[in-house]
Amino acid sequence: MKGLKSISLVICVIFLAASLAACSPSGTGDNKENEVKVWKFAHIRPAGSVSDLDFQAFAKDVENRSNGSLKLEIYPASQLGDYTVVQERVSIGDIHMQVAPVGTNLDKSFGITSAPYLVENWNQARKVYASDSKLNTAMAEILDKNGMKLIAVYPLYFGGIALVKEPKEPGNADVPKNIKIRVPPIKSFEKTAEALGYIATPLPFAETFTAMQTGIVEGAIGAGAEGYYSNFKDLVKWYLPLNDHFEMWYMYVNKEEFNKLSPEQQKALLDAAKAMEEKRFRDAEQQEKEFEGKLAAEGIKIVEFTDAELAAFAKKTREQVWPLVKGDYGEKLFESIVKEIQ
């Protein structure tokens, strides 16, 4: 009898331990919703910039909506690497999420998001770059194939060229400027810079400040007023608002990590992302004008172009660059979007 009692006692202890483990917040499976997740969230703007403040507010919103069970640890200013490298790291789950331009290193089709002179004004941009548009539906599908889930878009501005020296006849694209400028390592930017009269030097965004500071390049294309103000206002002397591309960033997460979240955490993340996106579409156009003013306040010369000059830039670039890049984008998709605008 004594032996039976000892066996019974052991069985009871084992059962009790198993029950406590199943109820523990650190357990897995059915208690996934009780786990506190901490995600690495990367972006390219300096700490304290307008975009960084937006992302801080977004992270706080996610934490509030998830009742503290999902926290985002923000890494600004390309701390985790150039955005193209981080994009690859998100795709394999090494980093949880990023908001940035989409680089063509994983798929050349991503280049369509910054196609030169694809849209001409904010009304067109709101239509073409809406989260449920034909363009962004295609981008979501390509991200998905690369292990990432698109959760929001983040519009910024129309792009231009920033220079450390005065250009020759800035309103005439047919005049060679003999100025070497940084371009993103994307074919469309390289060919656009050349069409506009500049010497293109492909460089990662994270290396641009040092390259301008040391004279490797004398300017840059690939950003707009806010981007140049936030990153290069101490170097830039001239800003040319050419409207060469529309700057749209994409907020994406690793798909497997997203699927590990509880339904409540997923909803919190998606709802906060949607709220940020809607606010950003309301604010972006006005901020574009504000940051041109901030550049001017720093003593930077803002070149004002006539409508005819802007139309000439667009015409030359479309004629010379579009035939070279639309095959990379997927000719059928590109033509359908152009037709939709026209």
SVG drawing of the C-alpha trace seen along z (x, -y; Angstrom):
<svg xmlns="http://www.w3.org/2000/svg" viewBox="-8 -82 45 84">
<polyline fill="none" stroke="black" stroke-width="0.4" points="0.0,0.0 2.8,-2.3 4.3,-1.8 1.0,-2.5 0.7,-5.7 4.1,-6.8 3.3,-6.1 0.0,-8.0 1.9,-11.0 4.4,-11.1 1.6,-11.0 -0.2,-13.8 3.0,-15.9 3.6,-15.3 0.0,-16.2 0.1,-19.4 3.4,-20.4 2.0,-19.8 -1.1,-21.8 0.9,-24.8 3.1,-24.7 0.0,-24.8 -1.4,-27.8 1.9,-29.7 2.2,-32.9 5.4,-31.6 3.7,-28.5 3.1,-28.1 0.3,-27.0 -3.1,-28.0 -1.5,-30.8 0.2,-32.6 -2.0,-35.7 -0.4,-36.1 3.1,-36.3 4.8,-39.7 6.5,-40.2 9.3,-42.7 10.0,-43.4 12.9,-45.2 11.5,-48.0 14.0,-49.7 13.7,-52.9 16.2,-55.3 15.4,-58.8 17.4,-60.4 16.0,-60.2 13.7,-63.2 12.8,-63.7 9.2,-64.0 9.1,-60.4 10.8,-59.1 8.1,-60.9 5.4,-59.3 6.9,-55.9 7.3,-56.5 3.6,-57.4 2.8,-54.3 4.8,-52.1 3.0,-53.5 -0.4,-53.0 0.5,-49.3 1.5,-48.8 -1.8,-50.5 -4.0,-48.5 -2.3,-45.2 -2.6,-46.0 1.1,-46.0 1.6,-42.5 3.4,-43.8 6.2,-46.3 8.3,-47.8 11.9,-48.6 12.8,-51.4 16.1,-51.6 16.3,-54.9 18.9,-56.3 19.8,-53.0 21.3,-51.7 20.7,-48.1 22.2,-48.6 21.2,-50.2 17.5,-49.8 18.3,-47.3 20.2,-45.1 17.5,-45.4 14.9,-44.5 16.8,-41.2 17.1,-40.7 13.3,-41.2 12.7,-38.6 14.6,-35.9 13.2,-37.0 16.5,-38.4 14.7,-41.7 10.9,-41.9 9.9,-44.9 10.9,-48.0 9.4,-51.1 11.5,-52.4 11.6,-52.5 11.5,-49.0 14.9,-48.1 15.3,-46.3 17.9,-43.9 15.2,-41.3 13.1,-41.9 13.5,-44.4 9.8,-44.9 10.0,-47.0 11.5,-49.7 8.1,-50.7 7.3,-52.4 9.8,-55.1 9.4,-55.2 10.4,-58.6 7.5,-61.0 4.9,-58.3 2.6,-60.7 2.6,-64.5 0.5,-65.8 -0.9,-64.7 -4.3,-63.8 -2.7,-61.3 -0.5,-60.1 -3.4,-59.4 -5.0,-57.3 -2.0,-55.4 -0.3,-54.8 -3.5,-54.0 -2.9,-50.9 -5.5,-49.0 -4.4,-50.3 -3.3,-48.1 0.3,-49.2 0.4,-48.4 -1.6,-45.2 1.2,-44.0 3.8,-45.2 2.1,-43.2 2.1,-40.1 5.9,-40.4 6.7,-41.1 4.6,-38.0 6.7,-35.9 9.8,-37.1 8.5,-36.2 7.1,-39.6 3.7,-41.1 2.8,-44.6 0.8,-46.3 0.8,-50.0 2.2,-52.6 3.8,-55.9 3.8,-58.7 6.4,-61.5 6.9,-63.9 7.8,-64.5 11.6,-64.2 14.3,-66.6 18.0,-67.1 20.2,-68.6 23.6,-70.1 26.6,-71.5 27.4,-73.8 25.4,-75.9 24.4,-74.0 24.6,-75.3 21.2,-76.4 19.2,-74.2 16.0,-74.7 17.5,-73.2 17.9,-69.4 19.8,-69.5 22.7,-71.4 25.4,-69.0 25.9,-70.0 29.2,-68.2 28.2,-67.5 28.5,-64.0 25.5,-63.1 24.6,-60.1 21.8,-58.0 20.1,-55.1 21.5,-51.8 18.4,-51.5 18.5,-51.8 15.7,-54.3 17.4,-56.8 20.7,-56.4 19.1,-56.9 17.0,-59.8 20.0,-61.7 21.8,-61.2 18.7,-62.4 18.6,-65.5 22.2,-66.3 24.1,-64.9 26.8,-62.3 25.3,-59.4 27.1,-57.6 25.2,-54.7 25.6,-54.7 23.6,-53.3 21.7,-56.0 23.6,-55.3 26.9,-56.3 25.6,-59.5 26.4,-62.0 30.1,-61.0 30.3,-60.9 29.0,-64.5 31.1,-65.6 34.3,-64.3 33.6,-65.4 33.1,-61.9 29.8,-63.3 28.5,-66.9 24.8,-66.2 22.1,-63.6 18.9,-62.5 16.4,-60.1 14.9,-62.2 12.9,-65.4 12.8,-68.5 12.2,-66.6 14.8,-64.0 17.5,-66.5 16.6,-68.7 16.6,-65.8 19.9,-64.3 22.0,-66.8 21.0,-70.4 24.5,-71.2 26.0,-70.3 23.5,-71.3 23.6,-74.7 21.0,-74.3 17.7,-72.4 16.0,-71.7 12.4,-70.5 12.1,-68.6 9.3,-66.3 11.3,-63.5 9.6,-60.7 7.1,-60.2 8.6,-59.0 6.5,-56.2 7.7,-54.0 6.4,-50.6 5.9,-49.2 6.4,-45.5 6.9,-42.7 8.4,-39.2 5.4,-37.0 6.4,-34.0 6.8,-36.3 3.5,-38.0 1.8,-34.6 3.2,-33.8 1.3,-36.8 -2.0,-36.2 -5.1,-37.4 -5.3,-40.3 -1.7,-41.3 -2.2,-41.0 -5.3,-43.2 -3.5,-45.8 -0.6,-46.0 -2.8,-46.2 -5.2,-48.8 -2.4,-51.0 -0.7,-50.8 -3.9,-51.8 -4.4,-54.7 -0.9,-55.9 -1.3,-55.6 -4.5,-57.6 -3.0,-60.4 0.1,-60.4 -1.9,-60.9 -3.6,-63.9 -0.3,-65.5 2.3,-64.8 1.4,-67.4 1.5,-70.3 4.7,-69.0 6.4,-69.0 5.8,-72.7 6.9,-73.3 10.2,-71.5 11.0,-73.5 10.6,-76.5 12.9,-75.0 15.6,-74.5 15.3,-78.1 15.5,-79.2 18.9,-77.3 20.2,-79.5 19.7,-76.9 18.8,-78.3 15.5,-76.8 15.3,-76.9 11.8,-77.7 10.8,-76.0 8.1,-77.0 5.3,-74.6 6.9,-74.5 10.3,-73.5 8.8,-70.8 6.9,-69.5 10.1,-69.4 11.9,-67.4 9.0,-64.9 8.8,-64.6 12.6,-64.0 12.8,-61.5 9.7,-59.5 11.0,-59.3 14.5,-58.2 14.1,-56.3 10.8,-54.5 11.7,-52.2 14.9,-51.2 13.1,-50.3 9.6,-49.2 10.7,-45.6 12.2,-45.4 8.9,-46.5 6.8,-44.1 5.7,-45.8 2.1,-44.7 1.8,-46.2 3.6,-49.4 1.5,-50.0 -1.8,-49.3 -0.8,-51.9 0.2,-54.5 -3.1,-54.0 -5.0,-54.3 -3.4,-57.7 -3.9,-59.0"/>
</svg>
